[in-house]
Amino acid sequence: MAGQMGNERVTVQNLQVIKVLPEHNLLVIKGSIPGAKGSIVIVEK
């Protein structure tokens, strides 16, 4: 079936933050994050 896919907001819960590297602006997360490489991810408490 033709058409655009993937233009929706997805919430993933219960992922573990393994390490924070502020000098490189990185969060190391255990689990899969949906989305393409280079896309924006919002992390909330």
Secondary structure, DSSP 8 states (H G I E B T S, - for coil): --S----S-----S-EEEEEETTTTEEEEES---S-TT-------
